[in-house]
Amino acid sequence: MGPKAVLIKGGHLPSEQLVDTLMIAGGEEMQIKSTRIESKHTHGTGCTMASALAVGLARGESTELAFSHAHAFVRSAILHAPGFGAGNGPLGHSAAWASQKV
């Protein structure tokens, strides 16, 4: 019963270095550090990260590998954002997916 892990995204913190953290049941913690990508098109990063993590787990990946793949996918989706709208636009999910070696 209950969650096996909790994901904490670091993208909203005011820093050039971002830290995404995965707290795993039993006290284990995994962090992925990366540099901020300057883009206003980041709408949906949390939902995308959680969904990509779930896909990795459903594919049978370890929690750690699924987290790493999800993080890479979100970074790619930010880099491939289509640039829609004047505000925070969506990520480039399809371009990011196509660029991944699935």
C-alpha distances in whole Angstrom, upper triangle without the diagonal:
4,7,9,12,14,17,20,23,27,29,30,31,35,36,37,34,31,28,24,22,18,16,14,11,14,16,18,20,22,24,27,30,32,35,35,37,39,38,38,36,33,31,28,27,23,23,24,23,19,20,22,19,17,21,21,17,18,22,20,21,19,17,21,23,21,21,25,26,24,26,29,29,29,32,33,33,34,37,38,37,40,41,41,42,43,40,36,36,34,33,35,32,34,37,34,32,36,36,33,34,31
4,7,9,10,14,17,20,23,26,26,27,31,32,34,31,27,24,21,18,15,13,12,10,12,14,16,17,19,22,24,27,29,32,32,34,36,35,35,33,29,28,25,24,20,20,22,20,16,18,20,17,16,19,19,16,18,21,20,20,18,16,19,21,19,19,23,24,22,23,27,26,26,29,31,30,31,34,35,34,37,38,38,39,40,36,33,33,31,30,32,30,32,34,31,30,34,34,32,32,30
4,5,7,10,13,17,20,22,23,25,28,29,30,28,24,21,18,15,12,10,9,8,11,13,13,14,16,18,20,23,26,29,29,30,32,32,31,30,26,25,22,21,17,17,18,16,13,15,17,14,13,16,16,13,15,18,17,17,15,13,15,18,16,15,19,20,18,20,23,23,22,25,27,26,28,31,31,31,34,35,35,36,37,34,30,30,28,27,29,26,29,31,28,27,31,31,28,29,27
4,7,10,14,17,20,23,24,25,29,29,30,27,23,20,17,14,10,9,6,5,9,11,11,12,13,16,18,22,24,28,28,30,32,32,32,31,27,26,23,21,18,18,19,16,13,15,16,13,12,15,15,12,14,17,15,14,12,9,12,15,13,13,17,18,17,18,21,22,22,24,26,26,27,30,31,31,34,35,36,37,38,35,31,31,29,27,29,26,29,31,27,26,30,30,27,27,25
4,7,10,13,16,19,20,21,25,25,26,23,20,16,13,10,7,5,4,6,9,10,9,9,10,13,15,18,21,24,24,26,29,29,29,27,24,23,20,18,15,16,16,13,11,14,14,11,11,15,14,12,15,17,16,14,12,9,11,13,12,11,14,16,14,15,19,19,19,21,24,23,24,27,28,28,32,33,33,34,35,32,28,29,26,25,26,24,27,28,25,24,28,28,25,26,24
4,7,10,13,16,17,18,22,22,23,21,17,14,11,8,6,5,7,8,12,11,11,10,11,12,14,17,19,22,22,24,26,26,26,25,21,21,18,16,12,13,15,12,10,13,14,11,12,16,15,14,17,19,18,17,15,11,12,15,13,11,14,16,14,14,18,18,17,20,22,22,22,25,27,26,30,30,31,32,32,29,25,26,24,23,25,23,26,27,24,24,28,27,25,26,25
4,6,10,12,14,15,19,19,20,17,14,11,8,6,5,6,9,11,15,13,12,10,10,10,11,14,16,18,18,20,22,22,22,21,17,17,15,12,9,11,12,9,8,11,12,9,11,15,14,14,17,19,18,16,15,11,12,14,12,9,12,14,11,11,15,15,14,16,19,18,19,22,23,23,26,27,28,28,29,26,22,23,21,19,22,20,23,24,21,21,25,24,22,24,23
4,7,9,11,11,15,15,17,15,11,9,6,5,6,8,11,14,16,14,14,11,10,9,11,12,14,16,16,18,20,20,20,20,16,16,14,12,9,12,13,10,10,14,14,12,15,18,17,17,20,22,22,20,18,14,14,16,15,11,14,16,13,12,15,16,14,16,19,18,18,21,23,22,26,26,27,27,27,24,21,22,20,19,22,21,24,25,22,23,26,25,23,26,25
4,6,8,9,13,13,14,12,8,7,5,6,9,11,14,17,20,18,17,13,12,10,10,11,12,13,12,14,16,16,17,16,13,13,12,9,7,11,11,9,10,13,14,13,15,18,17,18,21,22,23,20,19,16,15,17,15,11,13,15,12,10,13,14,11,12,16,15,14,17,20,19,22,22,23,24,24,21,17,18,17,16,19,18,22,22,19,20,24,23,21,24,24
4,6,6,9,9,11,9,5,5,5,8,11,13,17,20,22,19,18,14,13,10,10,9,10,11,10,13,14,15,16,16,13,14,14,11,10,14,14,12,14,17,17,16,19,21,20,21,24,25,26,23,22,19,17,19,18,14,15,17,14,11,14,16,13,13,16,16,15,17,20,19,23,22,24,24,24,20,17,19,18,17,20,20,24,23,20,22,25,24,23,26,26
4,6,8,8,9,9,6,8,8,11,14,17,20,23,25,23,22,18,16,13,12,11,10,10,8,10,11,11,12,12,9,11,12,9,9,13,13,11,14,17,16,17,20,21,21,23,25,26,27,24,24,21,19,20,19,15,16,17,14,11,14,15,11,11,15,14,12,14,17,16,19,19,20,21,20,17,14,15,15,14,17,18,21,21,18,21,24,22,22,25,25
4,6,9,11,11,9,10,11,13,16,18,22,24,27,24,23,20,19,16,15,14,13,13,10,12,12,12,12,13,10,12,12,10,11,14,15,14,16,19,19,19,22,24,24,25,28,29,30,28,27,23,22,24,22,19,19,20,18,15,18,18,14,14,18,17,14,17,20,18,21,20,21,20,19,16,13,15,16,16,19,20,24,24,21,24,27,26,25,28,29
4,6,9,9,8,9,11,13,16,18,22,25,26,24,23,19,18,15,15,13,13,12,10,13,13,15,14,16,14,15,16,14,14,17,18,17,18,22,22,21,24,26,26,27,30,31,32,29,28,24,23,24,23,20,20,22,19,17,19,20,17,16,20,19,17,19,22,21,24,22,24,23,22,19,16,19,19,19,22,23,27,26,24,26,29,28,27,30,31
4,7,9,9,11,14,16,20,22,25,28,30,27,26,22,21,18,17,14,13,12,10,13,12,14,14,17,15,17,18,16,17,20,21,20,22,25,25,24,27,29,29,30,33,34,35,32,31,28,26,27,26,23,22,24,22,19,21,22,19,17,21,21,18,19,23,21,24,22,24,23,22,19,17,19,21,20,23,25,28,27,25,28,31,29,29,32,33
4,5,7,10,13,15,19,21,25,28,29,26,25,21,19,16,15,11,11,9,8,11,11,14,15,17,16,18,19,17,18,21,21,20,22,25,24,24,27,29,28,30,33,33,34,31,29,26,24,25,25,21,21,23,21,18,19,21,18,16,20,20,17,18,22,21,24,23,25,25,23,21,18,21,22,21,23,25,28,27,24,27,30,27,27,30,31
4,6,10,13,16,20,22,26,29,30,27,26,22,20,16,14,10,8,6,5,9,9,13,15,17,15,18,20,17,18,22,21,19,22,25,24,24,27,28,27,29,32,32,33,30,29,26,24,24,24,21,20,21,20,16,17,19,17,14,17,19,15,16,20,20,23,22,24,25,23,21,19,20,21,20,22,23,26,25,22,25,27,25,25,28,30
4,7,10,13,17,19,22,26,27,24,22,18,16,12,10,7,6,5,6,10,12,15,17,18,16,19,20,16,17,21,20,18,21,23,22,21,25,26,25,27,30,30,30,27,26,23,20,21,21,18,17,19,18,14,15,18,16,13,17,18,16,17,20,20,24,23,26,27,26,23,20,22,22,20,22,23,26,25,22,24,27,24,24,26,28
4,7,10,13,16,19,23,24,22,20,16,14,10,8,6,5,6,6,10,12,14,16,17,14,17,17,13,14,17,17,14,17,20,18,18,21,23,22,23,26,27,27,24,23,20,18,19,18,15,14,16,15,11,13,15,13,11,15,16,14,16,19,19,23,22,24,25,24,22,19,20,20,18,20,21,24,23,20,22,25,23,22,24,26
4,6,10,13,16,19,21,18,16,12,10,6,6,5,7,9,10,13,16,17,19,19,16,18,17,14,13,17,16,13,15,19,17,16,20,21,20,21,24,25,25,22,20,17,15,16,16,13,12,15,14,11,13,15,13,13,16,17,16,18,21,21,25,25,27,28,27,24,21,22,21,19,21,22,25,24,21,23,25,23,22,24,25
4,7,10,13,17,19,16,14,10,8,6,5,7,8,11,12,14,17,18,19,19,15,17,15,12,11,14,13,10,12,15,14,13,16,18,17,18,21,22,22,19,17,14,12,14,13,9,10,13,11,8,11,13,11,12,15,16,15,18,20,20,24,24,26,27,27,24,20,21,20,18,20,19,23,23,19,20,24,22,20,22,23
4,6,10,13,15,12,11,7,6,4,7,9,12,15,15,18,21,21,22,22,18,19,18,14,12,15,15,12,12,16,15,13,16,18,17,17,20,21,21,18,16,12,11,13,13,9,11,14,12,10,14,16,14,15,18,19,19,21,23,24,27,28,29,30,30,27,23,24,23,21,23,22,25,25,22,23,26,24,22,24,24
4,6,10,12,10,8,6,5,6,9,12,14,18,18,21,23,24,25,24,20,21,18,15,13,15,15,11,11,14,14,11,13,16,14,14,17,19,18,15,13,9,8,11,11,8,10,13,11,11,14,16,15,17,19,20,20,23,25,25,28,29,31,32,32,29,25,26,24,22,24,22,25,26,22,22,26,25,22,23,23
4,7,9,7,6,5,7,9,12,15,18,21,22,24,27,27,28,27,23,24,21,18,16,17,18,15,13,17,17,13,15,18,17,15,19,20,19,17,14,10,10,14,13,11,14,16,15,15,18,20,19,20,23,24,24,26,28,28,32,33,34,35,35,32,28,29,27,25,27,26,29,29,26,26,29,28,26,27,26
4,6,6,5,6,8,11,14,17,20,24,25,27,30,30,31,30,26,26,23,21,18,19,19,16,14,17,17,13,14,17,16,14,17,19,17,15,12,9,9,13,13,11,14,17,16,16,19,21,20,22,25,25,26,28,30,30,34,35,36,37,38,34,31,31,29,27,29,27,29,30,27,26,30,29,26,27,25
4,6,7,9,11,15,18,21,24,27,28,30,33,33,34,33,29,29,26,23,20,21,22,19,17,19,20,16,16,19,18,15,18,20,18,17,14,11,13,16,16,15,18,20,19,20,23,24,24,26,28,29,29,32,33,34,37,38,39,40,41,37,34,34,32,30,32,30,32,33,30,29,33,32,29,30,28
4,6,9,12,16,19,22,25,29,30,32,35,36,36,36,32,32,29,27,24,25,25,22,20,23,23,19,20,23,21,18,21,23,20,19,16,13,14,18,18,17,20,22,22,22,25,27,27,28,31,31,32,35,36,37,40,41,42,43,44,40,37,37,35,33,35,33,35,36,33,32,36,35,32,32,31
4,6,10,13,17,19,23,26,27,30,33,34,34,34,30,30,28,25,22,24,25,21,20,23,23,19,20,23,21,19,23,24,22,20,16,14,14,18,18,16,19,22,21,21,24,26,25,27,30,30,31,33,35,35,39,39,41,41,42,38,35,36,34,32,34,32,35,36,32,32,35,34,31,32,31
4,7,10,14,17,20,24,25,28,31,32,33,32,28,29,27,24,21,23,23,19,18,21,21,17,19,21,19,17,21,22,20,17,14,11,11,14,15,13,15,18,18,18,21,23,23,24,27,28,28,30,32,33,37,38,39,40,40,37,34,34,32,30,32,30,33,33,29,29,32,31,28,28,28
4,7,10,13,17,20,21,24,27,28,29,29,25,26,24,21,18,21,21,17,17,20,19,15,18,20,18,17,21,22,20,17,14,11,10,13,14,11,13,16,16,15,18,20,20,21,24,25,25,27,29,30,34,34,36,37,37,34,30,31,29,27,29,27,30,30,27,27,30,29,26,27,26
4,7,10,13,17,19,21,24,26,27,26,23,24,22,19,17,19,19,15,15,18,17,14,16,18,16,16,19,20,18,15,12,10,7,11,12,9,10,13,13,12,15,17,17,18,20,22,22,24,26,27,31,32,33,35,35,32,28,29,27,25,26,25,27,27,24,24,27,25,22,23,23
4,6,10,13,15,18,21,22,24,24,20,22,20,17,16,18,18,14,15,18,16,14,17,19,17,18,21,22,21,17,15,12,10,12,13,9,9,13,13,10,13,16,15,15,18,20,19,21,24,25,28,29,31,32,32,29,26,27,25,23,24,23,26,26,22,23,26,24,21,23,23
4,7,10,12,15,18,20,22,21,18,20,19,15,15,17,16,13,15,17,15,14,17,19,16,18,21,21,21,17,15,13,10,11,12,9,8,11,11,8,10,13,12,12,15,17,16,18,21,22,25,26,28,30,30,27,24,24,23,20,21,21,23,23,19,20,23,21,19,20,21
4,7,10,12,16,18,20,20,18,20,19,16,16,19,18,15,17,20,18,17,20,22,20,21,24,24,24,21,19,17,14,15,16,12,11,14,13,10,11,14,13,12,15,17,16,17,20,21,25,25,28,29,29,26,23,24,23,20,21,21,24,23,20,22,24,21,20,22,23
4,7,9,12,15,17,17,15,18,18,15,16,19,17,15,18,20,18,17,21,22,20,22,25,25,25,22,21,19,16,16,17,14,12,14,13,10,10,13,12,9,13,15,13,14,17,18,22,22,25,26,26,24,21,21,20,18,19,20,22,21,17,20,22,19,18,21,22
4,6,9,12,15,16,14,18,18,15,17,20,18,16,20,22,20,20,24,24,23,26,28,28,29,25,25,23,20,20,20,17,15,17,16,12,12,15,13,10,13,15,12,13,16,17,21,20,23,25,24,22,19,20,20,17,19,20,23,21,18,21,23,20,20,22,24
4,6,9,11,13,11,15,16,13,15,18,17,16,19,21,20,20,24,24,24,26,29,29,30,26,26,24,22,22,21,18,16,18,16,13,13,15,12,9,12,13,10,11,15,15,18,17,20,21,20,18,15,17,17,15,17,18,21,20,17,20,22,20,20,23,25
4,6,9,10,10,13,15,12,15,18,16,16,19,21,19,20,24,24,24,26,28,28,30,27,27,25,23,22,21,19,17,17,16,13,13,13,11,8,10,11,8,8,11,11,15,14,17,18,18,16,14,14,14,12,14,16,19,17,15,18,20,18,18,22,23
4,7,9,10,13,16,14,17,19,18,18,22,23,22,23,26,27,27,29,31,31,33,30,30,28,26,26,25,22,21,21,19,16,16,17,14,11,13,13,9,9,12,12,14,13,16,16,15,14,12,13,14,13,15,17,20,18,17,20,22,20,21,25,26
4,5,7,10,13,12,15,17,16,17,20,21,20,22,25,25,26,29,30,30,32,30,30,28,27,26,25,22,21,21,19,16,16,16,13,11,12,11,7,8,10,9,11,9,12,13,12,11,9,9,11,10,12,15,18,16,15,19,20,19,21,24,26
4,6,8,12,12,15,16,16,17,20,21,21,23,25,26,27,29,31,31,33,31,32,29,28,28,26,24,23,23,20,18,18,17,14,13,15,13,9,11,12,9,11,9,10,10,9,7,5,7,9,10,13,15,18,17,17,20,22,21,23,26,27
4,6,9,9,13,14,13,15,18,18,18,21,23,23,24,27,28,28,31,29,30,27,27,26,24,22,22,20,18,16,16,15,12,12,12,10,7,9,9,6,8,6,8,9,9,8,5,4,6,6,9,12,15,14,14,17,19,18,20,24,24
4,6,6,9,11,10,12,14,15,15,18,20,20,21,24,25,26,28,26,27,24,24,23,21,19,19,18,15,14,14,13,9,10,11,9,6,10,11,8,11,10,11,12,12,10,6,6,6,6,9,11,15,15,13,16,19,18,19,23,23
4,6,8,9,9,12,14,14,15,17,19,20,21,23,24,26,28,26,27,25,25,24,21,20,20,19,16,15,16,14,11,13,14,11,9,13,13,10,12,11,11,11,12,9,6,6,5,7,10,11,15,16,15,17,20,20,20,24,24
4,6,5,6,8,10,10,12,14,15,16,18,20,21,22,25,23,24,21,22,21,18,17,18,17,13,13,15,13,9,12,13,10,10,14,14,11,13,14,13,14,16,13,9,9,7,7,10,10,14,15,14,15,18,19,19,22,22
4,6,5,6,9,10,10,12,14,15,16,18,20,21,23,21,21,19,19,19,16,14,15,14,10,10,12,10,7,9,11,9,8,12,13,11,14,15,15,16,18,15,11,11,9,7,11,10,14,15,13,14,18,17,17,20,20
4,5,5,6,9,10,11,12,14,15,17,18,20,22,20,20,17,17,18,15,13,14,14,10,10,13,12,9,12,14,12,12,16,16,15,18,18,19,19,20,17,14,14,12,11,14,13,17,18,15,16,20,20,19,22,21
4,5,5,6,8,10,11,12,14,15,16,18,20,19,20,17,18,18,15,13,16,15,11,12,14,12,10,13,15,12,13,17,17,15,18,19,18,19,21,18,15,14,11,11,13,12,15,17,15,15,19,20,18,21,20
4,6,5,6,8,10,10,12,14,15,16,19,17,18,16,17,16,13,12,13,12,8,9,11,9,7,10,11,9,11,14,14,13,15,17,17,19,21,18,15,14,10,9,11,8,12,14,11,12,15,16,15,18,17
4,5,5,6,9,10,11,12,14,15,17,15,16,13,13,13,10,8,10,9,6,7,9,8,6,10,11,10,11,15,15,15,18,19,20,22,23,21,17,16,13,11,13,11,14,16,13,13,17,16,15,17,16
4,6,5,6,9,10,11,12,14,16,14,15,12,13,14,10,9,12,11,8,10,12,11,10,13,15,14,15,18,19,18,21,22,23,24,26,23,19,19,16,14,16,14,17,18,16,15,19,19,17,19,18
4,5,5,6,9,10,10,12,14,14,15,13,15,14,10,11,13,11,8,11,13,10,10,14,15,13,15,18,18,17,20,22,22,24,26,23,20,18,15,13,15,12,14,16,14,13,16,17,15,18,15
4,5,5,6,9,10,11,13,12,13,12,13,11,8,8,10,8,5,8,10,7,8,12,12,11,14,16,16,17,19,21,22,24,26,24,21,19,16,13,14,11,13,14,12,10,14,15,12,14,12
4,5,5,6,9,10,11,9,10,8,9,9,5,6,8,7,5,8,11,10,10,13,15,14,16,19,19,20,23,25,25,27,29,27,23,22,19,16,17,14,16,18,15,14,17,17,14,16,14
4,5,5,6,9,10,10,11,9,12,11,8,9,12,11,9,12,14,13,13,17,17,17,19,22,21,22,24,26,27,29,31,28,25,23,20,18,19,15,17,20,17,15,19,19,16,17,15
4,5,5,6,9,9,11,11,13,11,8,10,12,10,9,12,13,11,13,16,16,16,19,21,20,21,23,26,26,28,31,29,25,23,20,18,17,14,15,17,15,12,16,17,14,14,12
4,5,5,7,5,8,8,10,8,5,8,9,7,8,11,12,11,13,16,16,16,19,21,21,22,25,27,28,31,33,30,27,25,22,19,19,16,17,18,15,13,16,16,13,13,11
4,5,5,5,7,6,10,9,6,9,11,10,10,14,15,14,16,19,19,19,22,24,24,25,28,30,31,33,35,33,29,28,24,22,22,19,20,22,19,17,20,20,17,17,14
4,5,7,10,10,13,12,9,12,15,13,13,16,17,16,18,21,21,20,23,25,25,26,28,31,31,33,36,33,30,28,25,23,22,19,20,22,19,17,19,21,17,17,14
4,6,9,11,13,11,9,12,14,12,12,16,16,15,18,20,20,20,23,25,24,26,28,31,31,34,36,34,31,29,25,23,22,19,19,21,18,15,18,19,15,14,11
4,7,9,11,10,9,12,14,13,14,17,18,17,20,22,22,23,26,27,27,28,31,34,34,37,39,37,33,32,28,26,25,22,22,24,21,18,21,21,18,16,14
4,6,8,6,6,9,10,10,11,14,15,15,17,19,20,21,23,25,25,27,29,32,33,36,38,35,32,30,27,24,24,21,22,23,19,17,20,19,16,15,13
4,5,5,6,8,10,11,12,14,15,16,18,20,21,22,24,26,27,28,31,33,35,37,39,36,32,31,28,25,26,23,24,25,22,20,23,22,18,18,16
4,6,5,6,9,10,10,12,14,15,16,18,20,21,23,24,26,27,30,32,33,35,36,34,30,29,26,24,24,22,24,25,21,20,23,22,19,19,17
4,6,5,6,9,10,11,13,14,16,17,19,20,21,23,24,26,29,31,33,35,36,33,29,29,26,23,24,22,24,24,20,20,22,21,18,18,17
4,5,5,6,8,10,11,12,14,16,17,18,20,21,22,24,28,30,31,34,35,33,29,28,25,22,22,20,21,21,18,17,19,18,15,14,14
4,5,5,6,9,10,10,12,14,15,16,18,20,21,22,25,27,29,31,33,30,27,25,22,19,20,17,19,19,16,15,18,17,14,14,13
4,5,5,6,9,10,11,12,14,15,17,19,20,21,24,26,28,30,31,28,24,24,21,18,19,17,19,20,16,16,19,18,15,16,15
4,5,5,6,9,10,11,12,14,16,17,19,20,24,25,27,30,31,28,25,24,21,18,19,17,19,19,15,15,18,16,13,14,14
4,5,5,6,9,10,11,12,14,15,16,18,21,24,25,28,30,28,24,23,20,16,16,14,16,15,12,11,14,13,9,10,10
4,5,5,6,9,10,10,12,14,15,16,20,21,23,25,27,24,21,20,17,14,14,12,14,15,11,11,14,13,11,13,12
4,5,5,6,9,10,11,13,14,15,19,21,22,25,26,23,20,19,16,13,14,13,16,15,12,13,16,14,12,14,15
4,6,5,6,9,10,11,12,14,18,20,22,24,26,24,20,19,17,13,13,12,14,13,9,10,13,11,9,11,12
4,5,5,6,9,10,10,12,15,18,19,22,24,22,19,17,14,10,10,8,10,10,6,7,10,9,7,11,11
4,5,5,6,9,10,10,14,15,17,20,21,19,15,14,11,8,9,8,11,11,8,10,13,12,11,14,15
4,5,5,6,9,10,14,15,18,20,21,19,16,15,13,9,10,10,13,12,8,11,13,11,11,15,16
4,5,5,6,9,12,14,17,19,21,20,17,15,13,9,8,8,10,8,5,8,10,8,8,12,14
4,5,5,6,9,12,14,16,18,17,14,12,9,5,5,5,8,7,5,8,10,9,10,14,15
4,5,5,9,10,12,15,16,14,11,10,8,5,6,8,11,10,8,12,14,12,13,17,18
4,6,9,10,13,16,17,16,14,12,11,8,7,10,12,9,8,12,13,11,13,16,18
4,6,9,12,15,17,16,14,12,10,7,5,8,9,6,6,10,10,9,12,16,17
4,6,8,11,13,13,10,8,6,4,4,8,9,8,9,12,13,13,15,19,20
4,6,9,12,13,11,8,7,7,6,9,10,9,11,14,14,14,17,21,22
4,7,8,9,9,6,8,8,9,12,14,13,14,17,18,18,20,24,25
4,7,8,8,5,7,9,10,13,14,14,16,18,19,20,22,26,26
4,6,7,6,9,12,13,16,18,18,19,22,23,24,26,29,30
4,7,7,11,14,16,19,21,21,22,24,26,26,28,32,32
4,6,10,12,15,18,20,20,21,23,25,25,27,31,31
4,7,9,13,15,18,18,18,21,23,23,24,28,28
4,7,10,12,15,15,15,18,20,20,22,25,26
4,7,8,11,12,12,14,16,17,18,22,22
4,6,9,9,9,11,13,14,15,19,19
4,6,6,6,9,10,11,12,16,17
4,6,5,6,9,10,11,14,14
4,5,5,6,9,10,13,13
4,5,5,6,9,12,13
4,5,5,6,10,11
4,5,5,8,8
4,6,8,8
4,7,9
4,6
4
